[in-house]
């Protein structure tokens, strides 16, 4: 905000200064004021139309507001003006990746790295493109470069990092790196470490502790902030696919690896005519990356109600729990989320459902890891963990993926959901 104020004062003196408009546009984009950012980048380019960096930055701003076609045009213009502009190739690659043109994106990442081979950020984004394409072995290997980025947390352990070597008789500590979803996704590899003779200790967020304590292939669970037990080596859970040399082709045939605790106070009700009990989750937690793109309005889910053969339960947490009452839907959607305080209780609720319909959120990973039928609603630019284009997940046999066909628009997604719900309802026992 202070930078924006300073740039505005300077523009009062120099209203046609290209670099001031450009820098203000960047600051506005970082502050989430996206349309103003686009406009200032246009003014910058009007003042200096042959500047490749200004074309690239306008492309970045347009990408942020999902105007991908125009963004790609300006990124291409930037590299046409300067064939050795590594940042231009990098930004173009990000945009092409967003629109699913992965082969072209990988080519542009490669060009950027040819010009600047030490660009770690480009190497990380190149690895993500490989993962999105389904090149999981190569992608996870290349993704290890993320550990050399300043924002990647560095564990302060005296013990050595595990290098993939023998584990017989050793105690290994697995720690979280990127969030709840990654723990739920990658903790499955603790089962392989146990098979190799390791004593497996998991350090996790407090919300996951009781859930993971119910897992038979984990020997000890410690919440963040608690004293750590003795261990010999450690590993990030995100690195386990690479370190374990995972057989990715066999993932779809593996049994569920998480389950609900045997005891919980969560009990879902039934109605006589209801054939299906369906959980819903529609909004990402505020402040999370891409929460605006991933979230769906409650009205979209509410339009599925009104059918006596479908019984809906909300697992939504946080401020969006209020959406149920604010839309007068208390008699249509049963608010279970208010009674769920950790993932063990969420697992108990999920174990009583016939289906979960959710945005890309930790609860979707939990349900799918339990083997619950899970429909995941994805934006056009989805997280790399769901790959690109495919209707099924490489990680979860019980998951079905519904993807936006138009950026920012969920209507087609919910039309598909409604058709699949009708088919599922017809197949359900009376």
C-alpha positions in Angstrom: 0.0 0.0 0.0 2.8 2.4 0.8 4.5 1.6 -2.6 1.2 2.2 -4.4 0.7 5.6 -2.7 4.3 6.6 -3.6 3.9 5.7 -7.2 0.6 7.6 -7.4 2.3 10.7 -6.1 5.1 10.4 -8.7 2.6 9.9 -11.5 0.9 13.2 -10.5 4.2 14.8 -11.6 5.1 12.4 -14.5 1.7 11.1 -15.8 3.1 9.5 -19.0 6.2 7.8 -17.4 6.2 4.2 -18.6 8.3 2.7 -15.8 6.1 4.3 -13.1 2.9 2.9 -14.6 4.6 -0.5 -15.0 5.8 -0.6 -11.4 2.5 0.6 -10.1 0.8 -2.1 -12.1 3.0 -4.8 -10.5 2.3 -3.4 -7.0 -1.5 -3.3 -7.7 -1.4 -6.9 -8.9 0.4 -8.1 -5.8 -2.2 -6.2 -3.7 -5.0 -8.0 -5.6 -6.3 -4.9 -7.4 -6.2 -6.7 -10.7 -8.2 -4.5 -13.1 -6.4 -1.4 -12.0 -3.1 -3.3 -12.6 -4.1 -4.2 -16.1 -5.0 -0.6 -16.9 -1.7 0.8 -15.6 0.3 -1.8 -17.6 -1.6 -0.7 -20.7 -0.6 2.9 -20.0 3.0 1.8 -19.6 2.9 0.0 -22.9 1.3 3.0 -24.6 4.2 5.1 -23.5 6.9 2.6 -24.7 5.3 0.1 -27.1 8.5 -1.6 -28.2 9.6 -2.5 -24.7 9.6 -6.4 -24.3 9.4 -6.2 -20.5 6.3 -4.1 -20.6 4.5 -6.5 -23.0 5.5 -9.4 -20.6 4.2 -7.6 -17.5 0.9 -6.7 -19.2 0.7 -10.4 -20.1 1.2 -11.3 -16.4 -1.6 -8.9 -15.3 -3.9 -10.3 -18.0 -3.1 -13.8 -16.8 -4.1 -12.8 -13.3 -7.6 -11.9 -14.5 -8.0 -15.0 -16.7 -7.7 -13.2 -20.0 -5.4 -15.9 -21.3 -5.6 -15.4 -25.1 -4.7 -11.7 -24.8 -2.0 -12.5 -22.2 -0.4 -15.1 -24.6 -0.4 -12.5 -27.4 1.6 -10.0 -25.3 4.0 -12.6 -24.1 4.7 -13.7 -27.6 5.2 -10.0 -28.6 7.8 -9.7 -25.8 9.9 -12.6 -27.0 9.6 -11.4 -30.6 11.1 -8.1 -29.6 13.9 -9.8 -27.7 14.8 -13.4 -28.6 17.2 -13.6 -25.6 14.6 -12.3 -23.0 14.6 -15.2 -20.6 11.9 -13.7 -18.3 9.7 -13.3 -21.3 10.0 -17.0 -22.2 9.4 -17.9 -18.6 6.2 -15.8 -18.3 5.0 -17.1 -21.7 5.6 -20.7 -20.4 3.5 -20.1 -17.3 0.6 -18.7 -19.4 0.8 -21.6 -21.9 0.8 -24.1 -19.1 -2.3 -22.4 -17.7 -4.2 -22.9 -20.9 -3.1 -26.6 -21.3 -0.5 -26.1 -24.0 2.0 -28.1 -22.1 4.3 -29.1 -24.9 4.7 -25.5 -25.9 5.1 -24.5 -22.2 7.9 -27.0 -21.7 9.6 -25.7 -24.8 9.5 -22.2 -23.5 10.8 -23.2 -20.1 13.6 -25.0 -21.8 14.4 -21.9 -23.8 14.4 -19.7 -20.6 16.8 -22.2 -18.9 19.1 -22.3 -22.0 19.5 -18.5 -21.6 19.7 -18.5 -17.8 20.5 -22.1 -16.7 20.7 -21.1 -13.0 17.2 -19.8 -12.7 15.8 -22.1 -9.9 12.3 -20.6 -10.2 12.1 -21.7 -13.9 13.4 -25.1 -13.0 10.7 -25.5 -10.4 7.9 -24.4 -12.8 9.3 -26.7 -15.5 9.1 -29.6 -13.0 5.4 -28.7 -12.3 4.7 -28.7 -16.0 6.1 -32.2 -16.2 3.9 -33.3 -13.3 0.8 -31.8 -14.9 1.6 -33.7 -18.1 1.8 -36.9 -16.1 5.5 -37.4 -16.3 5.6 -38.2 -12.6 9.0 -39.9 -12.3 10.8 -37.1 -14.2 8.7 -34.4 -12.6 9.2 -35.4 -9.0 13.0 -35.8 -9.6 13.1 -32.3 -11.2 10.9 -30.9 -8.4 13.6 -31.5 -5.8 15.1 -28.2 -6.9 12.3 -26.4 -5.0 14.3 -27.0 -1.8 16.8 -24.4 -3.0 14.2 -21.6 -3.2 14.2 -19.2 -0.3 10.5 -19.7 0.5 10.8 -23.5 0.9 11.1 -24.3 4.6 14.4 -25.7 5.7 14.1 -28.2 8.6 16.4 -27.3 11.5 17.4 -30.9 12.3 20.9 -32.1 13.3 20.1 -35.5 11.7 20.8 -36.2 8.1 18.1 -36.0 5.3 17.2 -39.4 4.0 18.7 -40.0 0.6 16.6 -43.0 -0.4 19.0 -45.6 1.1 18.3 -48.6 3.3 16.0 -48.0 6.3 16.1 -51.4 8.1 16.2 -50.7 11.8 16.2 -46.9 11.4 13.8 -44.3 12.7 12.6 -41.8 10.0 10.8 -38.6 10.7 8.5 -37.4 8.0 7.6 -33.7 8.1 5.0 -31.5 6.3 6.3 -29.0 3.7 3.4 -27.3 1.8 0.1 -27.9 3.7 -2.6 -30.2 4.8 -3.4 -31.6 1.3 0.2 -32.7 0.8 0.3 -34.6 4.1 -3.0 -36.4 3.2 -1.7 -37.1 -0.4 1.8 -38.2 0.4 1.5 -39.9 3.8 0.6 -43.0 1.8 4.3 -43.6 1.2 4.9 -44.2 4.9 3.4 -47.6 4.2 6.4 -48.3 1.9 8.9 -47.1 4.5 7.3 -49.4 7.0 7.7 -52.3 4.6 11.4 -51.4 4.3 11.9 -52.0 8.0 11.7 -48.4 9.2 10.1 -47.0 12.4 8.0 -44.2 11.0 7.4 -41.0 12.9 5.1 -38.4 11.4 5.3 -34.7 12.3 2.1 -33.0 11.2 -0.3 -30.1 11.8 -2.3 -30.5 14.9 -5.6 -30.9 12.9 -4.2 -34.1 11.5 -2.8 -35.7 14.6 -5.8 -37.8 15.7 -6.5 -39.0 12.2 -3.0 -40.2 11.6 -2.8 -41.9 15.0 -5.4 -44.4 13.6 -3.1 -45.4 10.8 -1.4 -48.8 11.4 1.7 -48.2 9.3 2.7 -45.1 11.3 4.4 -45.8 14.6 4.2 -42.3 16.2 2.5 -39.0 15.4 3.7 -35.7 16.7 1.9 -32.4 16.2 3.9 -29.3 15.3 5.1 -27.5 18.4 5.4 -30.8 20.4 8.7 -32.3 21.5 10.2 -34.6 18.9 11.2 -38.2 19.7 14.6 -39.5 18.7 15.1 -40.3 15.0 17.9 -41.1 12.6 16.9 -39.5 9.3 14.2 -37.2 8.1 12.3 -36.5 4.8 9.8 -34.0 3.5 6.6 -35.8 2.6 6.5 -34.1 -0.8 9.9 -35.7 -1.6 8.7 -39.3 -0.8 7.5 -40.1 -4.4 11.0 -39.4 -5.6 12.9 -40.9 -2.7 10.8 -44.1 -2.7 11.1 -44.5 -6.5 7.4 -44.9 -6.6 5.6 -47.2 -9.0 3.1 -44.6 -10.2 1.3 -47.1 -12.5 0.2 -49.1 -9.5 -1.3 -46.3 -7.5 -4.8 -46.7 -8.9 -4.9 -50.3 -7.7 -3.8 -49.6 -4.2 -6.3 -49.9 -1.3 -7.4 -46.9 0.7 -4.7 -45.8 3.1 -6.6 -43.6 5.6 -9.6 -44.4 7.7 -11.9 -42.9 10.3 -11.2 -43.5 14.0 -13.4 -46.2 15.6 -15.0 -43.7 18.0 -16.4 -40.3 17.2 -19.4 -38.2 18.3 -20.2 -37.3 14.6 -23.4 -39.1 13.5 -25.2 -38.3 10.3 -28.9 -38.7 10.1 -31.1 -40.4 7.5 -34.4 -39.6 5.8 -36.7 -42.3 4.6 -36.9 -41.3 0.9 -33.3 -40.3 0.6 -31.3 -42.7 -1.6 -27.9 -40.8 -1.3 -26.2 -39.0 1.5 -24.0 -36.3 -0.1 -21.4 -34.1 1.5 -20.5 -30.7 0.0 -17.6 -28.3 0.4 -17.6 -25.1 -1.7 -15.1 -22.5 -0.5 -11.4 -22.4 0.1 -10.0 -20.9 3.3 -9.4 -17.1 2.8 -5.7 -16.3 2.2 -4.9 -19.6 0.6 -3.2 -19.6 -2.8 -5.7 -19.4 -5.7 -8.7 -19.4 -3.2 -10.7 -17.2 -5.6 -10.2 -19.5 -8.6 -10.9 -22.7 -6.7 -14.0 -21.6 -4.7 -17.6 -22.0 -6.0 -20.6 -19.9 -4.9 -22.9 -21.7 -2.5 -25.8 -21.0 -4.9 -24.4 -23.5 -7.4 -24.6 -26.2 -4.8 -27.9 -25.0 -3.5 -29.4 -25.5 -7.0 -28.8 -29.3 -6.5 -31.1 -29.4 -3.5 -34.9 -29.8 -3.5 -34.8 -33.5 -4.4 -36.2 -35.8 -1.7 -34.0 -38.6 -2.8 -30.8 -36.6 -2.1 -29.8 -35.6 1.4 -27.1 -32.9 1.6 -24.6 -32.4 4.4 -22.2 -29.4 4.6 -18.6 -30.1 5.7 -17.7 -26.5 5.0 -15.4 -24.9 7.6 -14.6 -21.3 8.4 -16.5 -18.1 7.6 -18.4 -19.7 4.7 -20.4 -21.8 7.0 -22.6 -18.7 7.3 -23.6 -19.1 3.6 -26.2 -21.8 4.6 -28.2 -19.5 6.9 -27.6 -16.3 4.8 -29.3 -18.2 1.9 -32.1 -19.6 3.9 -30.9 -23.1 3.3 -30.9 -24.5 6.9 -33.7 -26.9 5.9 -32.0 -28.0 2.7 -28.3 -28.5 3.8 -27.5 -30.0 7.2 -24.5 -28.1 8.7 -22.1 -30.8 9.9 -19.1 -28.5 9.5 -19.9 -26.6 12.7 -19.3 -29.7 14.7 -16.1 -30.8 13.0 -12.9 -29.6 14.7 -10.2 -31.8 13.2 -9.7 -34.3 10.4 -10.5 -37.3 12.5 -14.0 -36.0 13.0 -14.2 -35.1 9.3 -13.2 -38.7 8.4 -16.0 -40.0 10.6 -18.5 -37.9 8.8 -17.1 -38.8 5.4 -17.3 -42.5 6.2 -21.1 -42.2 6.5 -21.5 -40.5 3.0 -22.3 -42.0 -0.3 -20.6 -39.2 -2.1 -18.5 -36.0 -1.5 -18.7 -33.1 -4.0 -15.9 -30.7 -3.2 -13.7 -28.0 -4.6 -9.9 -28.7 -4.5 -9.5 -28.7 -0.8 -7.9 -31.0 1.9 -11.3 -32.6 2.6 -11.3 -33.9 -1.0 -7.9 -35.5 -0.5 -9.1 -37.0 2.8 -12.3 -38.5 1.3 -10.5 -40.0 -1.7 -7.7 -41.4 0.5 -10.4 -43.2 2.4 -11.9 -44.7 -0.7 -15.1 -42.5 -0.5 -16.6 -41.7 -3.8 -15.3 -38.1 -4.4 -16.2 -35.6 -7.1 -13.6 -32.8 -7.3 -14.6 -29.6 -9.0 -11.5 -28.0 -10.6 -10.9 -24.6 -12.2 -9.5 -24.4 -15.7 -6.1 -23.9 -14.3 -6.0 -26.7 -11.7 -3.3 -27.6 -9.2 -0.6 -29.8 -10.6 -1.6 -32.6 -8.3 -4.7 -33.2 -10.4 -2.7 -33.1 -13.7 -4.3 -31.8 -16.9 -7.4 -32.7 -18.8 -8.0 -36.2 -17.4 -11.3 -37.1 -15.7 -9.7 -39.4 -13.2 -7.0 -38.9 -10.6 -3.6 -40.8 -10.8 -3.7 -40.9 -7.0 -7.2 -41.9 -6.0 -9.3 -44.7 -7.7 -12.5 -43.3 -6.1 -12.1 -39.8 -7.4 -13.8 -38.2 -10.4 -12.6 -34.9 -11.7 -15.0 -32.2 -13.2 -13.1 -29.4 -14.9 -14.1 -26.0 -16.1 -14.2 -25.6 -19.8 -14.4 -21.8 -19.6 -12.1 -20.0 -17.1 -14.1 -18.6 -14.2 -17.3 -20.3 -15.2 -18.8 -23.2 -13.2 -22.1 -23.6 -15.1 -20.9 -26.4 -17.4 -19.3 -28.2 -14.4 -22.5 -28.2 -12.5 -24.5 -29.4 -15.6 -22.2 -32.4 -15.7 -22.5 -32.9 -12.0 -26.3 -32.9 -12.2 -26.3 -35.4 -15.0 -24.0 -37.7 -13.1 -26.1 -37.3 -9.9 -29.2 -38.4 -11.8 -27.4 -41.5 -13.1 -26.0 -42.3 -9.6 -29.4 -41.9 -8.1 -31.0 -44.2 -10.6 -28.3 -46.8 -9.8 -28.7 -46.5 -6.0 -30.7 -49.3 -4.3 -34.3 -48.3 -3.4 
